[in-house]
């Protein structure tokens, strides 16, 4: 689709790492997602640029669990990225998963008021979700708030807090990183078919959007 720049690599992680390093050095506001795909990019970015003191970092979404819980996005991002930095981001905005989901969402909504998103790192699940925006979720209809509580559409079935479509849409650059054959159908629906609430990733775009894909994830784009 014309609204997304599709880039296919054998391994797209180094390209995302390059973008993260550039954004950190420019002192931009960077939204990070969890999941298995971006870990290598986060590690490479921290190794290439260990000084993130000019940048602002915020989470795209997280599960309502304690920060040391293995199900927490922060539990992945911290060892893969934050703990590897020599100088931490000047601002780090986190979701308090120990709170009631609605309270955590209200607090994060207020926290994001001060944020002008510049780079948002996104992923896609096999069901077509992105952030914690799941197929058919009422959160897809939110147009006023920056963050809302939402229910999981797949395991682990725990409440979550997610940035909303309008907030994410303010991002100057949105980068999807998607790897693996199990994501190929979702990639096709997100980037080669008409937008649909059945595939939330098809609805979430920044002012500029790039999809970094490996060959397996891109394999059904032209089928």
C-alpha positions as CSV (number, residue, x, y, z in Angstrom):
1,X,0.0,0.0,0.0
2,X,1.2,3.5,-0.8
3,X,1.1,4.7,2.8
4,X,3.9,2.3,3.9
5,X,7.5,1.9,2.7
6,X,8.2,-1.8,2.6
7,X,11.9,-2.8,3.1
8,X,12.9,-6.5,3.1
9,X,16.2,-7.7,4.5
10,X,17.7,-11.0,5.4
11,X,17.9,-9.5,8.9
12,X,16.2,-6.2,9.4
13,X,17.4,-5.7,13.0
14,X,20.6,-3.8,12.0
15,X,18.5,-1.2,10.1
16,X,16.3,-0.6,13.0
17,X,19.3,-0.3,15.3
18,X,20.7,2.3,12.9
19,X,17.5,4.3,13.1
20,X,17.5,4.1,16.9
21,X,21.1,5.3,17.2
22,X,20.4,8.2,14.9
23,X,17.3,9.2,16.8
24,X,19.1,8.9,20.2
25,X,22.0,11.1,19.0
26,X,19.4,13.7,17.7
27,X,17.7,13.7,21.1
28,X,14.4,12.5,19.8
29,X,11.3,11.1,21.6
30,X,11.4,7.3,21.0
31,X,8.6,4.8,21.7
32,X,9.7,1.2,22.2
33,X,7.6,-2.0,21.9
34,X,8.3,-5.3,23.5
35,X,8.0,-8.7,21.9
36,X,10.7,-11.1,20.6
37,X,11.5,-9.4,17.3
38,X,13.2,-6.0,18.4
39,X,15.5,-7.4,21.0
40,X,18.5,-7.8,18.7
41,X,18.0,-4.3,17.4
42,X,17.8,-2.9,20.9
43,X,21.0,-4.7,21.9
44,X,22.9,-3.4,18.8
45,X,21.7,0.2,19.3
46,X,22.9,0.2,22.9
47,X,26.3,-1.2,21.9
48,X,26.7,1.3,19.0
49,X,25.5,4.3,21.1
50,X,25.7,3.8,24.9
51,X,24.9,7.4,25.7
52,X,21.1,8.1,25.4
53,X,21.1,11.1,27.7
54,X,19.7,13.4,25.0
55,X,16.8,11.1,24.2
56,X,13.4,10.6,25.7
57,X,12.0,7.0,25.8
58,X,8.5,5.9,26.4
59,X,6.7,2.5,26.1
60,X,4.2,1.9,23.4
61,X,2.4,-0.6,25.6
62,X,2.8,-2.9,28.5
63,X,1.0,-5.6,30.5
64,X,-0.4,-4.9,33.9
65,X,2.0,-7.0,35.9
66,X,5.0,-6.0,38.1
67,X,8.0,-4.8,36.2
68,X,10.1,-7.9,37.0
69,X,7.4,-10.2,35.7
70,X,8.5,-12.1,32.6
71,X,5.3,-11.1,30.9
72,X,6.2,-7.4,31.2
73,X,7.5,-5.6,28.1
74,X,9.9,-3.7,30.4
75,X,11.3,-7.1,31.6
76,X,12.5,-7.6,28.0
77,X,13.5,-4.0,27.2
78,X,15.5,-3.5,30.4
79,X,18.2,-6.3,30.0
80,X,18.2,-6.0,26.2
81,X,18.6,-2.3,26.1
82,X,18.4,-0.1,29.2
83,X,20.8,-2.0,31.4
84,X,23.4,-1.9,28.6
85,X,23.5,1.9,28.4
86,X,26.3,3.9,30.0
87,X,24.0,7.0,30.2
88,X,20.3,6.6,30.6
89,X,17.6,8.5,28.6
90,X,17.0,12.0,30.0
91,X,13.4,11.0,30.4
92,X,12.0,7.4,30.7
93,X,8.2,7.1,30.7
94,X,6.9,3.8,32.0
95,X,3.5,2.2,32.6
96,X,2.9,1.2,36.2
97,X,1.7,-2.3,35.8
98,X,1.2,-2.7,39.6
99,X,-1.9,-0.4,39.5
100,X,-5.5,-1.1,38.6
101,X,-5.5,-1.1,34.7
102,X,-7.8,1.9,34.5
103,X,-5.7,3.9,36.9
104,X,-2.5,2.9,35.2
105,X,-4.0,4.0,31.9
106,X,-5.2,7.3,33.3
107,X,-1.7,8.0,34.7
108,X,0.0,7.1,31.5
109,X,-2.4,9.1,29.5
110,X,-1.4,12.2,31.6
111,X,2.2,11.3,31.3
112,X,2.1,11.2,27.5
113,X,0.5,14.7,27.3
114,X,4.1,16.0,27.5
115,X,5.3,13.8,24.6
116,X,5.6,14.6,21.0
117,X,6.3,11.2,19.5
118,X,9.1,11.3,16.9
119,X,10.0,7.6,16.4
120,X,7.7,4.7,17.3
121,X,8.9,1.1,17.1
122,X,6.0,-1.2,16.4
123,X,5.5,-5.0,15.9
124,X,2.7,-7.2,14.6
125,X,1.3,-10.3,16.1
126,X,0.1,-13.3,14.1
127,X,-3.4,-12.1,14.7
128,X,-2.7,-8.7,13.2
129,X,-2.5,-6.8,16.5
130,X,0.0,-4.0,17.1
131,X,0.9,-2.4,20.5
132,X,-1.9,-3.8,22.6
133,X,-4.6,-3.0,20.0
134,X,-6.3,-6.3,19.3
135,X,-8.8,-7.3,16.6
136,X,-12.3,-5.9,17.4
137,X,-11.1,-4.2,20.6
138,X,-13.1,-1.1,21.7
139,X,-9.6,0.6,22.1
140,X,-9.6,0.8,18.3
141,X,-12.4,3.4,18.5
142,X,-10.6,5.7,21.0
143,X,-10.0,9.1,19.5
144,X,-9.5,11.4,22.5
145,X,-7.1,9.7,24.9
146,X,-3.4,9.0,24.5
147,X,-3.5,5.8,26.5
148,X,-6.2,3.3,27.5
149,X,-6.6,0.0,29.3
150,X,-7.4,-2.9,27.2
151,X,-7.9,-6.7,27.4
152,X,-5.5,-9.1,25.8
153,X,-6.6,-10.9,22.6
154,X,-4.2,-13.7,23.1
155,X,-2.0,-15.3,25.8
156,X,-0.9,-14.2,28.3
157,X,-4.5,-13.1,29.1
158,X,-3.7,-10.2,31.4
159,X,-4.9,-6.6,31.2
160,X,-2.7,-4.1,29.4
161,X,-2.2,-0.4,28.8
162,X,-1.6,0.8,25.3
163,X,-1.0,4.0,23.4
164,X,-3.9,4.8,21.2
165,X,-4.2,5.1,17.4
166,X,-4.4,8.9,17.4
167,X,-1.4,9.3,19.7
168,X,0.7,6.9,17.8
169,X,-0.4,8.5,14.5
170,X,1.4,11.7,15.6
171,X,4.7,9.9,15.3
172,X,7.0,11.6,12.7
173,X,8.3,8.1,11.9
174,X,6.7,4.8,12.7
175,X,8.8,1.7,12.1
176,X,7.3,-1.8,12.1
177,X,9.9,-4.6,12.6
178,X,8.4,-8.0,11.7
179,X,10.2,-11.3,11.4
180,X,9.1,-14.9,10.9
181,X,6.9,-16.9,8.6
182,X,4.2,-17.0,11.3
183,X,3.6,-13.3,10.8
184,X,3.4,-13.5,6.9
185,X,-0.4,-13.6,6.7
186,X,-0.7,-10.7,9.2
187,X,1.9,-8.7,7.2
188,X,-0.1,-9.2,4.0
189,X,-3.3,-8.1,5.7
190,X,-1.6,-5.1,7.4
191,X,0.3,-3.7,4.4
192,X,-1.3,-5.1,1.2
193,X,-5.0,-5.2,1.9
194,X,-7.6,-2.6,2.8
195,X,-7.5,-1.3,6.4
196,X,-9.8,-3.3,8.8
197,X,-10.4,-3.5,12.5
198,X,-9.8,-7.2,12.1
199,X,-6.2,-6.3,11.5
200,X,-5.3,-3.4,13.9
201,X,-1.9,-3.0,12.4
202,X,-3.6,-1.9,9.1
203,X,-5.0,1.1,11.0
204,X,-1.9,2.4,12.8
205,X,0.3,4.7,10.7
206,X,2.7,7.5,11.5
207,X,3.2,10.6,9.4
208,X,5.8,8.4,7.7
209,X,5.7,4.6,8.1
210,X,8.3,2.1,7.2
211,X,7.9,-1.7,7.5
212,X,11.2,-3.6,8.0
213,X,10.6,-7.2,7.2
214,X,12.6,-10.4,6.9
215,X,12.0,-12.5,3.8
216,X,9.8,-15.0,5.7
217,X,7.5,-12.3,7.0
218,X,7.3,-10.7,3.5
219,X,6.7,-14.0,1.8
220,X,2.9,-13.5,1.3
221,X,2.9,-9.9,0.2
222,X,2.4,-10.7,-3.4
223,X,0.4,-13.9,-3.1
